[in-house]
């Protein structure tokens, strides 16, 4: 039996929804009004100004730190809760690892996923065979292509990849600045994080713990309210914001509540719910380790897989000529490009495996550069010898054809290295993936 197998997954778009937040003075969970904790109008304004000023100062610093490390828990994906360790440049060039409880058995089957974002908004993941089996990829050729390789994150992992995108320090800083500029804050509450005095500032995007003394640094993010998906918090007329539980460290602060009003402006949440993350500026040695590991990962993307391109094998795989000394397998391979406009040529790796009586006699790996949604011809010559004494026996020759799209070309990998070098030398010089606006498509989704 001659079989042709095409490999690939289609990706869909993830849509960012908006959360509606009222102006300061909205109704608070305790029935009061924002900023009404005594001191009169002047004291209230000063407290809000102070919180907004510290939040902005921490945001400005976060946006220009060479490498920022996140470590903590999340509960916003279908397979959560889990633990995340991620280090990132301001624009979101990042690498790290997340461990999820796993859908099958939260205690016995944790799932570990490597993470690599070589450009703002584009995330590659790496999981072992068990991980992809857990995701429902039961076909042997797909498992071989995906297992222990970098894979441009497919739609089925949209929650995990959106989490990585949302944590680009430049994007987090932009959200903090916007909240500070619009005074969408509550007066800061004194607290401590790992023994460090902080000011806990509540905004619609979450709780931001900022060091009490200058220079103000962000040391913790808490968004609380974990959900079953990573979609941004939805909005509805008259809806109030999801409550945020008090963090485990000393003191607490209630989140800014929302109310519907004529002058309410939709605000897209920059961070998913369910985060409890420590935030730190990396030491010189840790930064060097991140840099080396990141560049090593980028260097292996030539063997990565782009799931936004799928393949089919129209017709039959031809086996001719076939003799007692060898056989030539030929096939047509067609790609279906789902990357969106302007994605460029498809860089494919076609594999042809020829067997004789079930034994592999030749495997050909054939690189092809193809226009989107086009076809190409491939062939593989397998040499073998069937002795004359065995000629009276019927022998079976089979060929299997599969194809995957490379997740990154050599020129793209070179570009990733150059972009990283630029931002490493000048932190903050590259724009982070833009903050989603109501009704927009999440950056990098389906592209």
N, C-alpha and C positions, 0 to 999 in steps of 0.2 A: 504494500500500500504506500502510495506516495502522498506525503502530507506537506502542506505549506502553512506556516504559522506566522501571523503578524502580531507584534507586541505594541502596546501603547494604551494610555488612558486619556480620555477627553477630560479637560478641566472646565469647570463652570465658574461664573463670576460670583464673588461674595459681595453683597451689598451692604454698605455701612448705613445704619439707621441713626436717627438723631434722638438725643434726649432733650426734653424741654426743661429749661431751668428759668426760674423767675428771677427778677431783679432783687437786690438786697432789700430786706424788709419783708421777704416772703415768710409764710407761716412755718415755724419750727416744730419739731416733734413734741417739744414740751409745751406748745401752745403759745409761746412768746413770739417775739419778732427778732429777726437776725440782728445781732449786734446790740441787743437791748439789756446787756448785763451791767446795768448801772453806769454811773459816771456822767449821765446826761448826754445830750446830743454831741457835745464837743468831745467827751471821752469816747463815745462810740465811734465817731469818725476817726479819731486818732488811733484807736485799736485796729480798725479796719485798714487804715493807711499803713500801720506798722506791719500787719500781717501781709498785706499786698507787697510792700517793699521788700520784706525778707524773702517772700516767695519768688519775686522777680530776681533778686540777687542770686539765689540758689539756682534759678533757671539759667541765668547768664553764665554761671560757672559750669554747670552741667553741660552746656552746649559747646564748651571749648576744652573740656578735659580729653586728653589723648585717648584714654581707654577707661571705660566705666564698667564695673562688674555688678551684676545682679545675682542674688542668691536667695532662694526662698520657695514658697509654695504657690500653686495655682489650683483652681478648681473650676475652670471655665471650659473644659473640653469634655466630650462625651466619655472619655476614658479616664478623666481625672478622679480624685485629686492626684497631684503629682509634685515633683520637685524640679526646679529649674536652676541651672547654673549657666549664665550667659555673660560674655564680655564683648563690648561693642565700642566702636568709634562713634563720634557724634552723629554721623549720617546713618549709622546702622550697619556698617560692615562688621559682621560679628561671627563668633563661633562659640559653641557650647554644647550642652547636653541637657535633655529632659528625661525624667523617669516617670512613667505613668503607672497607676495601679493596674491597669489592664481590665478589659471588659469581662474576661472569663472568670478570673479569681483575683480579687484585690490583694490577697495575702501571698498566694503562691506564684503568681505570674506577672511580676512587674515587667514593664516594657521600657527599654531604653532606646532613645533616638538621638543620634548625633545631629547637630545643627550647624549650618554654614550659610551665611548671607554674603555673597561676593559683591553685591551692589545693592543700593537702597531698594527695599521692596521685593527682592528676589531671594527666595530661601530654598536651599537644598537640604534634604534630610538623608540620614543613613541608618537603616535598621537591619537586623539580622534576619535569617530565614523565618524564625518563629514570629517576629514582628509582622512580616508581610503575610504570613499565613493567617495570623490573627486579624489582619485587615481584609481577608477574603480572597487573596490572590493564590489560588490553588493550582494554577497551571504551572507545570514544571519549568517551561522556558521563561515565563515571567518571573518566577522566583529566582531563577539563575541570574536574570538581568538586573533585578532589583536588589537582591540580597547582598548586604555588605558593600554596596556601591552608593555613591551620592546620587540622589534622585531629585530632580526638580519637583518640588512638592506638589503632589496631585491634589485635586479638589477634596478627596476623602480625608486629607489632613489639613483642611482649611483652618480649623480651630488652632492647631499648633502653629501653623505658619503665620496666622494673623497675630498671634501672641508675640512672636519674634519681631514682626514688623512694627507692632505698636510700641515696643521698648527701645527703638532707636532713641538715644539720649536727646538728639536734636528735636525729635517729635514730642517727647515728654516735656522738654524745656519749652517748646512752643505752646503746648497746652497750659503749662504753668504761667507763662507770660500773659496769655490771653485771659486767664482767670484773674491774674493780678491787675491787668489793665482795666478789666470790666468790674473790678472789685467783687467778683463772685467768690468771696471768701468769708469765713467767720473769724472773729478775733482768735488769735493764737492761744493755745493752751500749753502750759509748761508740762514737760514729760521727760523721760529719759529713754534712750535706746542703747543697750549694751554699756550702760554707765555714762553715756554722753548726754549732757543736757541738750534738749531740743525744744523747738517750738512746733507744736502740732497744728497744722493749718488745714482746715477742711474746705474743699472746693467741690463743684459738681463732678470733677474727674476723679476724686478720691481724697484720701488723707495723705498729706505730704509732711514728713518729719524733717525739719531743717535745723541745723545746728544753731544753738542759741547765740553763740558768739561768732563774730566775723573772722574770717570770710565764711559766709553762710554756705553750707553744703547740704545737698539732699542726702539723707542717710536711710530713709525708708519710705516705701510706697505701700499703701493699703487701700484696696478698692472694695474689699468685702463683697457680700452678696453673691457668692459663686452661683453660676447657672449651669445648665446642661449643655450649653454651646458657647462658642467664642464670639457670637455676633454681638455688636455693640448694643447697648441698652436701648430698647425701642421707646418711642414716644407715643403719647396719646393725649388728646385734649383733656385738660384737667387732671392729668396724672401727676403723682408725686414721685420723687426720685426714690429708688430702692434704698433702704436703710443700710448703713454700714456699721457692723458691730465694733465695739471698742477693741482696739489692738491689745495684745497681751502685756505690753510694757506698761509702766506706771502712767497714771492719768488717762483721760479719754476725752474725746471731742465728738459731738454729734455732727453728721454731715449737713451740708447746706440743704435745706428742703426746697421744694419747688412749688410754685402755684401758677395757674394759668392767668395771664394778664394781657392787656392789649399790647404792651410793649415787650412781650417776651420774644426773644430771638432764639431759634433753634440752635443748639450747640452740639456738634458731633463729639461723642465721647472718644477721647484719644486712647483710653485704656480699657481693656475688658474687665468685667467683674471677677472677683475671686482671687485677687493677687495679695500676697503678703511677702514683700521682697525687701531684703536689705540692699542698700545701694552704697557702693564704695568706689573711691578713686584708686586705681591700681598702683602698687608700688613700682619703682623702676624695673625690678627683677620680674615681677608678675606681668608687667606690660611687655617686656621683652619675650617672655614665654608665650604670651598671647600672640604677639606678632609672628613669632616663628611657627607656632602651630597653625595660625590662620593661613599663612603663605604656603605651608606644606599641604594643607587641605585644598587650597585653590589649585595647587600644582597637580592634583589628582583628578580634577574635574574633566579632563579629557576622556575619562572612562565613565562619566556620569550619564544619566538617562533623562531625557526630556519627555515627560508624560503628556505634553500638549500636542505631540505628533503621534498619530497611530499609523499602522501599516496593514496592508492586505496583500494577498498573493492571488491575483486574478488568474483563473484558469488552472491548468495542471503544471506540475513541475515536470519538465521533459527530461527523459533519461536516454540520450542518444548522442553519439554511438555508444553502445555497450558491448564489450567483447570479453574474452577470458583474461585480457590484460588490463582492463580498466573501463571506466564509464565517465561520461560527462553529464553533469546535472545542470540544467538551465531553467531560469524562472523569471517572471516579471514581478517586480516589487513596486507597489503604489503607496504613496503617502497621503495622509489626510491631515492637513495642518490646521490646528485650532489655536494657534498662538496669537492671532490678531494681525491687523495690518502692519506692514513695515517690519515684520520679524526677520526677513531675509531668507537666505537659502536654508534648506534642511540638510544638516550634516548627519548622515546615517551610517550605521555599521550593520551590514548584512552578513549573516552567518549561514553557511550551507554545510550541512553534515550528511555525508554519504556513508551508508552501511552496506555490508555484504553479509548476508545471512545473520543479521542482527549485530554484527561486529563493526565498529566504526573504522573505516579505512581512510577517511580524509575529512578534515574540517577546514573550510575556507572562511576567513574573516575578510570581508570585502568592504572597504570604505567607499561611500558614495556621497557626492554633494548634489542635491536635487532642488529644482525650483519647488515651491510649495504646491501641493496637490498635483504632483506629476508622477510619472512612472520611470523606471529604469530597468535595464536587463542585467542579470548577473549569471555567471556560470562558474562551475567548479569541476576540475578534472581530478578524478580519483584513480590512482594506479594500484593495481593488485595483480596477482597471478593465480589463476585457477589451473592446477596441474592437469595434464591430459588424462590421468587416471581418474580424475573427479568429473570429467566432462559429462559423463552419463547421468550425473546427478543434477537436478534442477536447483539453481541457485537464485536467491532473491536479493536484488539490489534496491535500496530505498534511499530517498533523499528528503531531508527536512530543511525548510528555509524559514528563517526568522529574521526580524530586523528591529533595531531600536534607533531612536534619534539621540545623538550626543547632546548632553545638556549644555555643553560649552565647547566652542571651537578654540583652536590654538590662538587665534587673534583675540578672541574674547578673554581668554585666560591672561594674555599679555596685558589687555586693557584693565582687567581686575587688579593685576599687580601694580600697574602704574597709578591707578586711582587710589589704591591703598597707600602707596608711597607718598602721594600728594597730601592726603589727609593726615598721614602720620607726621609729616613735616610741618603741616599747617592745620592743626585740629580745628574743625568747624568750617573748613574751606569748601566742603561739599555739602549740598543740600540734602537733608533727610527726605525720606519718602513723605509726600504731603499728607497732612491731616485730612481724613475723609470728611466730606461735607454731606449734609442730608441728601439721601437718594443717590449718592455717587457710588462708583465701583471701587472697592478696596484696591489700593495700589498693588500692582503686580498680579492681580487675580486674572487668570486666563490669558496672560500675556507672556 
